Amino acid sequence: MSVHDGSVGRSVAQRDELELLTDDERVWTAVPVDAEGEQRLTQWLSVEADLLCELDEWR
């Protein structure tokens, strides 16, 4: 997987930041930046690319 965005949001605490990962740019997985080991394997959310949007536009 490759990292395409190091964080989500501007004023979010470090523990709440997410990184977006993808293998194929069709399905993206958001994983907490500070997750390690087993947490990194269990604390994630995957969405299809067409469901993603710019946070500023969404707000």
PyMOL Python script that loads the backbone (N, CA, C, O; Angstrom):
from pymol import cmd

cmd.read_pdbstr("""\
ATOM      1  N   MET A   1       0.847  -1.182   0.000  1.00  0.00           N
ATOM      2  CA  MET A   1       0.000   0.000   0.000  1.00  0.00           C
ATOM      3  C   MET A   1       0.889   1.241   0.000  1.00  0.00           C
ATOM      4  O   MET A   1       2.009   1.221   0.511  1.00  0.00           O
ATOM      5  N   SER A   2       0.381   2.290  -0.567  1.00  0.00           N
ATOM      6  CA  SER A   2       1.150   3.521  -0.591  1.00  0.00           C
ATOM      7  C   SER A   2       0.390   4.609   0.139  1.00  0.00           C
ATOM      8  O   SER A   2      -0.841   4.641   0.120  1.00  0.00           O
ATOM      9  N   VAL A   3       1.123   5.494   0.777  1.00  0.00           N
ATOM     10  CA  VAL A   3       0.516   6.589   1.524  1.00  0.00           C
ATOM     11  C   VAL A   3       0.290   7.744   0.572  1.00  0.00           C
ATOM     12  O   VAL A   3       1.208   8.164  -0.132  1.00  0.00           O
ATOM     13  N   HIS A   4      -0.945   8.265   0.547  1.00  0.00           N
ATOM     14  CA  HIS A   4      -1.264   9.384  -0.333  1.00  0.00           C
ATOM     15  C   HIS A   4      -1.663  10.633   0.428  1.00  0.00           C
ATOM     16  O   HIS A   4      -1.730  11.708  -0.168  1.00  0.00           O
ATOM     17  N   ASP A   5      -1.926  10.534   1.701  1.00  0.00           N
ATOM     18  CA  ASP A   5      -2.290  11.704   2.494  1.00  0.00           C
ATOM     19  C   ASP A   5      -1.896  11.419   3.923  1.00  0.00           C
ATOM     20  O   ASP A   5      -2.382  10.461   4.522  1.00  0.00           O
ATOM     21  N   GLY A   6      -1.009  12.248   4.485  1.00  0.00           N
ATOM     22  CA  GLY A   6      -0.503  12.014   5.827  1.00  0.00           C
ATOM     23  C   GLY A   6      -1.478  12.344   6.927  1.00  0.00           C
ATOM     24  O   GLY A   6      -1.373  11.793   8.023  1.00  0.00           O
ATOM     25  N   SER A   7      -2.422  13.224   6.674  1.00  0.00           N
ATOM     26  CA  SER A   7      -3.360  13.569   7.733  1.00  0.00           C
ATOM     27  C   SER A   7      -4.671  14.049   7.150  1.00  0.00           C
ATOM     28  O   SER A   7      -4.745  14.475   5.997  1.00  0.00           O
ATOM     29  N   VAL A   8      -5.690  13.974   7.959  1.00  0.00           N
ATOM     30  CA  VAL A   8      -7.009  14.435   7.570  1.00  0.00           C
ATOM     31  C   VAL A   8      -7.423  15.494   8.572  1.00  0.00           C
ATOM     32  O   VAL A   8      -7.457  15.229   9.773  1.00  0.00           O
ATOM     33  N   GLY A   9      -7.737  16.687   8.100  1.00  0.00           N
ATOM     34  CA  GLY A   9      -8.127  17.761   9.001  1.00  0.00           C
ATOM     35  C   GLY A   9      -6.957  18.669   9.335  1.00  0.00           C
ATOM     36  O   GLY A   9      -5.797  18.289   9.175  1.00  0.00           O
ATOM     37  N   ARG A  10      -7.268  19.866   9.797  1.00  0.00           N
ATOM     38  CA  ARG A  10      -6.219  20.838  10.119  1.00  0.00           C
ATOM     39  C   ARG A  10      -5.967  20.952  11.608  1.00  0.00           C
ATOM     40  O   ARG A  10      -4.815  21.050  12.032  1.00  0.00           O
ATOM     41  N   SER A  11      -7.011  20.941  12.404  1.00  0.00           N
ATOM     42  CA  SER A  11      -6.837  21.184  13.834  1.00  0.00           C
ATOM     43  C   SER A  11      -7.208  19.956  14.658  1.00  0.00           C
ATOM     44  O   SER A  11      -7.792  20.077  15.735  1.00  0.00           O
ATOM     45  N   VAL A  12      -6.874  18.794  14.156  1.00  0.00           N
ATOM     46  CA  VAL A  12      -7.204  17.550  14.835  1.00  0.00           C
ATOM     47  C   VAL A  12      -5.998  17.106  15.646  1.00  0.00           C
ATOM     48  O   VAL A  12      -4.859  17.268  15.206  1.00  0.00           O
ATOM     49  N   ALA A  13      -6.236  16.553  16.813  1.00  0.00           N
ATOM     50  CA  ALA A  13      -5.142  16.063  17.645  1.00  0.00           C
ATOM     51  C   ALA A  13      -4.403  14.949  16.913  1.00  0.00           C
ATOM     52  O   ALA A  13      -4.997  14.246  16.096  1.00  0.00           O
ATOM     53  N   GLN A  14      -3.105  14.781  17.199  1.00  0.00           N
ATOM     54  CA  GLN A  14      -2.285  13.769  16.530  1.00  0.00           C
ATOM     55  C   GLN A  14      -2.928  12.393  16.598  1.00  0.00           C
ATOM     56  O   GLN A  14      -2.901  11.664  15.607  1.00  0.00           O
ATOM     57  N   ARG A  15      -3.498  12.017  17.720  1.00  0.00           N
ATOM     58  CA  ARG A  15      -4.066  10.681  17.854  1.00  0.00           C
ATOM     59  C   ARG A  15      -5.305  10.484  16.984  1.00  0.00           C
ATOM     60  O   ARG A  15      -5.738   9.350  16.777  1.00  0.00           O
ATOM     61  N   ASP A  16      -5.874  11.565  16.478  1.00  0.00           N
ATOM     62  CA  ASP A  16      -7.058  11.476  15.632  1.00  0.00           C
ATOM     63  C   ASP A  16      -6.731  11.590  14.145  1.00  0.00           C
ATOM     64  O   ASP A  16      -7.631  11.502  13.310  1.00  0.00           O
ATOM     65  N   GLU A  17      -5.466  11.783  13.805  1.00  0.00           N
ATOM     66  CA  GLU A  17      -5.091  11.928  12.406  1.00  0.00           C
ATOM     67  C   GLU A  17      -5.111  10.567  11.723  1.00  0.00           C
ATOM     68  O   GLU A  17      -4.804   9.539  12.325  1.00  0.00           O
ATOM     69  N   LEU A  18      -5.480  10.595  10.456  1.00  0.00           N
ATOM     70  CA  LEU A  18      -5.563   9.374   9.667  1.00  0.00           C
ATOM     71  C   LEU A  18      -4.620   9.471   8.482  1.00  0.00           C
ATOM     72  O   LEU A  18      -4.326  10.564   7.998  1.00  0.00           O
ATOM     73  N   GLU A  19      -4.147   8.318   8.016  1.00  0.00           N
ATOM     74  CA  GLU A  19      -3.425   8.281   6.758  1.00  0.00           C
ATOM     75  C   GLU A  19      -4.243   7.433   5.800  1.00  0.00           C
ATOM     76  O   GLU A  19      -4.848   6.435   6.192  1.00  0.00           O
ATOM     77  N   LEU A  20      -4.253   7.841   4.546  1.00  0.00           N
ATOM     78  CA  LEU A  20      -5.002   7.123   3.519  1.00  0.00           C
ATOM     79  C   LEU A  20      -4.037   6.231   2.743  1.00  0.00           C
ATOM     80  O   LEU A  20      -2.999   6.694   2.269  1.00  0.00           O
ATOM     81  N   LEU A  21      -4.383   4.954   2.617  1.00  0.00           N
ATOM     82  CA  LEU A  21      -3.553   3.973   1.932  1.00  0.00           C
ATOM     83  C   LEU A  21      -4.348   3.334   0.801  1.00  0.00           C
ATOM     84  O   LEU A  21      -5.563   3.163   0.904  1.00  0.00           O
ATOM     85  N   THR A  22      -3.648   2.980  -0.288  1.00  0.00           N
ATOM     86  CA  THR A  22      -4.315   2.291  -1.397  1.00  0.00           C
ATOM     87  C   THR A  22      -3.316   1.440  -2.159  1.00  0.00           C
ATOM     88  O   THR A  22      -2.122   1.740  -2.193  1.00  0.00           O
ATOM     89  N   ASP A  23      -3.814   0.381  -2.765  1.00  0.00           N
ATOM     90  CA  ASP A  23      -3.011  -0.433  -3.669  1.00  0.00           C
ATOM     91  C   ASP A  23      -3.333  -0.102  -5.120  1.00  0.00           C
ATOM     92  O   ASP A  23      -2.485  -0.242  -6.002  1.00  0.00           O
ATOM     93  N   ASP A  24      -4.561   0.337  -5.360  1.00  0.00           N
ATOM     94  CA  ASP A  24      -5.033   0.461  -6.736  1.00  0.00           C
ATOM     95  C   ASP A  24      -5.758   1.775  -7.044  1.00  0.00           C
ATOM     96  O   ASP A  24      -6.242   1.958  -8.161  1.00  0.00           O
ATOM     97  N   GLU A  25      -5.839   2.672  -6.091  1.00  0.00           N
ATOM     98  CA  GLU A  25      -6.539   3.955  -6.213  1.00  0.00           C
ATOM     99  C   GLU A  25      -8.038   3.793  -6.483  1.00  0.00           C
ATOM    100  O   GLU A  25      -8.693   4.749  -6.897  1.00  0.00           O
ATOM    101  N   ARG A  26      -8.588   2.596  -6.255  1.00  0.00           N
ATOM    102  CA  ARG A  26     -10.035   2.370  -6.346  1.00  0.00           C
ATOM    103  C   ARG A  26     -10.637   2.270  -4.959  1.00  0.00           C
ATOM    104  O   ARG A  26     -11.715   2.806  -4.703  1.00  0.00           O
ATOM    105  N   VAL A  27      -9.936   1.579  -4.059  1.00  0.00           N
ATOM    106  CA  VAL A  27     -10.380   1.427  -2.676  1.00  0.00           C
ATOM    107  C   VAL A  27      -9.310   2.020  -1.769  1.00  0.00           C
ATOM    108  O   VAL A  27      -8.135   1.662  -1.860  1.00  0.00           O
ATOM    109  N   TRP A  28      -9.728   2.933  -0.891  1.00  0.00           N
ATOM    110  CA  TRP A  28      -8.812   3.612   0.025  1.00  0.00           C
ATOM    111  C   TRP A  28      -9.094   3.154   1.450  1.00  0.00           C
ATOM    112  O   TRP A  28     -10.245   2.928   1.823  1.00  0.00           O
ATOM    113  N   THR A  29      -8.043   3.022   2.235  1.00  0.00           N
ATOM    114  CA  THR A  29      -8.168   2.605   3.625  1.00  0.00           C
ATOM    115  C   THR A  29      -7.618   3.700   4.523  1.00  0.00           C
ATOM    116  O   THR A  29      -6.483   4.140   4.345  1.00  0.00           O
ATOM    117  N   ALA A  30      -8.418   4.142   5.485  1.00  0.00           N
ATOM    118  CA  ALA A  30      -7.998   5.146   6.461  1.00  0.00           C
ATOM    119  C   ALA A  30      -7.573   4.421   7.733  1.00  0.00           C
ATOM    120  O   ALA A  30      -8.337   3.643   8.305  1.00  0.00           O
ATOM    121  N   VAL A  31      -6.340   4.688   8.166  1.00  0.00           N
ATOM    122  CA  VAL A  31      -5.773   4.045   9.346  1.00  0.00           C
ATOM    123  C   VAL A  31      -5.270   5.142  10.279  1.00  0.00           C
ATOM    124  O   VAL A  31      -4.644   6.093   9.809  1.00  0.00           O
ATOM    125  N   PRO A  32      -5.523   5.043  11.596  1.00  0.00           N
ATOM    126  CA  PRO A  32      -4.980   6.043  12.521  1.00  0.00           C
ATOM    127  C   PRO A  32      -3.457   6.099  12.404  1.00  0.00           C
ATOM    128  O   PRO A  32      -2.795   5.061  12.373  1.00  0.00           O
ATOM    129  N   VAL A  33      -2.907   7.302  12.339  1.00  0.00           N
ATOM    130  CA  VAL A  33      -1.468   7.492  12.192  1.00  0.00           C
ATOM    131  C   VAL A  33      -0.703   6.838  13.338  1.00  0.00           C
ATOM    132  O   VAL A  33       0.360   6.257  13.119  1.00  0.00           O
ATOM    133  N   ASP A  34      -1.226   6.927  14.541  1.00  0.00           N
ATOM    134  CA  ASP A  34      -0.492   6.414  15.699  1.00  0.00           C
ATOM    135  C   ASP A  34      -0.764   4.946  16.001  1.00  0.00           C
ATOM    136  O   ASP A  34      -0.254   4.427  16.993  1.00  0.00           O
ATOM    137  N   ALA A  35      -1.556   4.257  15.170  1.00  0.00           N
ATOM    138  CA  ALA A  35      -1.834   2.835  15.391  1.00  0.00           C
ATOM    139  C   ALA A  35      -0.575   2.022  15.107  1.00  0.00           C
ATOM    140  O   ALA A  35       0.163   2.307  14.164  1.00  0.00           O
ATOM    141  N   GLU A  36      -0.343   1.009  15.933  1.00  0.00           N
ATOM    142  CA  GLU A  36       0.823   0.146  15.762  1.00  0.00           C
ATOM    143  C   GLU A  36       0.416  -1.305  15.929  1.00  0.00           C
ATOM    144  O   GLU A  36      -0.579  -1.606  16.587  1.00  0.00           O
ATOM    145  N   GLY A  37       1.177  -2.193  15.338  1.00  0.00           N
ATOM    146  CA  GLY A  37       0.979  -3.623  15.519  1.00  0.00           C
ATOM    147  C   GLY A  37      -0.442  -4.071  15.246  1.00  0.00           C
ATOM    148  O   GLY A  37      -0.990  -3.803  14.178  1.00  0.00           O
ATOM    149  N   GLU A  38      -1.038  -4.753  16.213  1.00  0.00           N
ATOM    150  CA  GLU A  38      -2.392  -5.299  16.084  1.00  0.00           C
ATOM    151  C   GLU A  38      -3.425  -4.198  15.826  1.00  0.00           C
ATOM    152  O   GLU A  38      -4.373  -4.406  15.068  1.00  0.00           O
ATOM    153  N   GLN A  39      -3.249  -3.032  16.448  1.00  0.00           N
ATOM    154  CA  GLN A  39      -4.184  -1.924  16.220  1.00  0.00           C
ATOM    155  C   GLN A  39      -4.197  -1.526  14.745  1.00  0.00           C
ATOM    156  O   GLN A  39      -5.251  -1.236  14.178  1.00  0.00           O
ATOM    157  N   ARG A  40      -3.025  -1.517  14.140  1.00  0.00           N
ATOM    158  CA  ARG A  40      -2.924  -1.121  12.734  1.00  0.00           C
ATOM    159  C   ARG A  40      -3.693  -2.092  11.836  1.00  0.00           C
ATOM    160  O   ARG A  40      -4.173  -1.711  10.768  1.00  0.00           O
ATOM    161  N   LEU A  41      -3.806  -3.329  12.269  1.00  0.00           N
ATOM    162  CA  LEU A  41      -4.529  -4.331  11.487  1.00  0.00           C
ATOM    163  C   LEU A  41      -6.024  -4.332  11.771  1.00  0.00           C
ATOM    164  O   LEU A  41      -6.800  -4.856  10.971  1.00  0.00           O
ATOM    165  N   THR A  42      -6.443  -3.757  12.893  1.00  0.00           N
ATOM    166  CA  THR A  42      -7.852  -3.843  13.286  1.00  0.00           C
ATOM    167  C   THR A  42      -8.581  -2.505  13.301  1.00  0.00           C
ATOM    168  O   THR A  42      -9.812  -2.493  13.314  1.00  0.00           O
ATOM    169  N   GLN A  43      -7.873  -1.377  13.300  1.00  0.00           N
ATOM    170  CA  GLN A  43      -8.513  -0.058  13.353  1.00  0.00           C
ATOM    171  C   GLN A  43      -8.396   0.623  11.993  1.00  0.00           C
ATOM    172  O   GLN A  43      -7.499   1.437  11.770  1.00  0.00           O
ATOM    173  N   TRP A  44      -9.307   0.283  11.092  1.00  0.00           N
ATOM    174  CA  TRP A  44      -9.254   0.861   9.766  1.00  0.00           C
ATOM    175  C   TRP A  44     -10.644   0.942   9.169  1.00  0.00           C
ATOM    176  O   TRP A  44     -11.583   0.318   9.664  1.00  0.00           O
ATOM    177  N   LEU A  45     -10.766   1.702   8.119  1.00  0.00           N
ATOM    178  CA  LEU A  45     -12.025   1.887   7.409  1.00  0.00           C
ATOM    179  C   LEU A  45     -11.682   1.993   5.929  1.00  0.00           C
ATOM    180  O   LEU A  45     -10.848   2.814   5.546  1.00  0.00           O
ATOM    181  N   SER A  46     -12.308   1.180   5.099  1.00  0.00           N
ATOM    182  CA  SER A  46     -12.056   1.224   3.651  1.00  0.00           C
ATOM    183  C   SER A  46     -13.278   1.759   2.922  1.00  0.00           C
ATOM    184  O   SER A  46     -14.413   1.420   3.258  1.00  0.00           O
ATOM    185  N   VAL A  47     -13.034   2.603   1.915  1.00  0.00           N
ATOM    186  CA  VAL A  47     -14.109   3.156   1.094  1.00  0.00           C
ATOM    187  C   VAL A  47     -13.665   3.174  -0.363  1.00  0.00           C
ATOM    188  O   VAL A  47     -12.472   3.235  -0.660  1.00  0.00           O
ATOM    189  N   GLU A  48     -14.643   3.120  -1.270  1.00  0.00           N
ATOM    190  CA  GLU A  48     -14.344   3.214  -2.694  1.00  0.00           C
ATOM    191  C   GLU A  48     -14.005   4.656  -3.037  1.00  0.00           C
ATOM    192  O   GLU A  48     -14.510   5.587  -2.408  1.00  0.00           O
ATOM    193  N   ALA A  49     -13.160   4.835  -4.024  1.00  0.00           N
ATOM    194  CA  ALA A  49     -12.657   6.157  -4.400  1.00  0.00           C
ATOM    195  C   ALA A  49     -13.764   7.156  -4.701  1.00  0.00           C
ATOM    196  O   ALA A  49     -13.622   8.333  -4.371  1.00  0.00           O
ATOM    197  N   ASP A  50     -14.864   6.726  -5.318  1.00  0.00           N
ATOM    198  CA  ASP A  50     -15.918   7.681  -5.682  1.00  0.00           C
ATOM    199  C   ASP A  50     -16.671   8.216  -4.466  1.00  0.00           C
ATOM    200  O   ASP A  50     -17.451   9.160  -4.597  1.00  0.00           O
ATOM    201  N   LEU A  51     -16.451   7.629  -3.280  1.00  0.00           N
ATOM    202  CA  LEU A  51     -17.074   8.140  -2.057  1.00  0.00           C
ATOM    203  C   LEU A  51     -16.220   9.186  -1.348  1.00  0.00           C
ATOM    204  O   LEU A  51     -16.699   9.878  -0.450  1.00  0.00           O
ATOM    205  N   LEU A  52     -14.952   9.302  -1.754  1.00  0.00           N
ATOM    206  CA  LEU A  52     -14.062  10.283  -1.139  1.00  0.00           C
ATOM    207  C   LEU A  52     -14.358  11.675  -1.681  1.00  0.00           C
ATOM    208  O   LEU A  52     -14.796  11.832  -2.820  1.00  0.00           O
ATOM    209  N   CYS A  53     -14.112  12.680  -0.848  1.00  0.00           N
ATOM    210  CA  CYS A  53     -14.284  14.058  -1.278  1.00  0.00           C
ATOM    211  C   CYS A  53     -13.290  14.927  -0.525  1.00  0.00           C
ATOM    212  O   CYS A  53     -12.692  14.487   0.457  1.00  0.00           O
ATOM    213  N   GLU A  54     -13.118  16.137  -0.975  1.00  0.00           N
ATOM    214  CA  GLU A  54     -12.274  17.092  -0.278  1.00  0.00           C
ATOM    215  C   GLU A  54     -12.989  17.526   0.998  1.00  0.00           C
ATOM    216  O   GLU A  54     -14.174  17.857   0.962  1.00  0.00           O
ATOM    217  N   LEU A  55     -12.276  17.525   2.126  1.00  0.00           N
ATOM    218  CA  LEU A  55     -12.925  17.876   3.395  1.00  0.00           C
ATOM    219  C   LEU A  55     -13.462  19.296   3.376  1.00  0.00           C
ATOM    220  O   LEU A  55     -14.538  19.551   3.918  1.00  0.00           O
ATOM    221  N   ASP A  56     -12.745  20.219   2.771  1.00  0.00           N
ATOM    222  CA  ASP A  56     -13.229  21.600   2.726  1.00  0.00           C
ATOM    223  C   ASP A  56     -14.542  21.694   1.948  1.00  0.00           C
ATOM    224  O   ASP A  56     -15.434  22.448   2.337  1.00  0.00           O
ATOM    225  N   GLU A  57     -14.669  20.953   0.870  1.00  0.00           N
ATOM    226  CA  GLU A  57     -15.919  20.942   0.088  1.00  0.00           C
ATOM    227  C   GLU A  57     -17.039  20.316   0.894  1.00  0.00           C
ATOM    228  O   GLU A  57     -18.170  20.802   0.870  1.00  0.00           O
ATOM    229  N   TRP A  58     -16.734  19.239   1.608  1.00  0.00           N
ATOM    230  CA  TRP A  58     -17.729  18.526   2.399  1.00  0.00           C
ATOM    231  C   TRP A  58     -18.260  19.388   3.535  1.00  0.00           C
ATOM    232  O   TRP A  58     -19.456  19.366   3.827  1.00  0.00           O
ATOM    233  N   ARG A  59     -17.378  20.142   4.173  1.00  0.00           N
ATOM    234  CA  ARG A  59     -17.791  21.001   5.290  1.00  0.00           C
ATOM    235  C   ARG A  59     -18.691  22.081   4.791  1.00  0.00           C
ATOM    236  O   ARG A  59     -19.150  22.912   5.574  1.00  0.00           O
TER     237      ARG A  59
END
""", "prot")
cmd.dss("prot")
cmd.show_as("cartoon", "prot")
cmd.util.cbc("prot")
cmd.orient("prot")
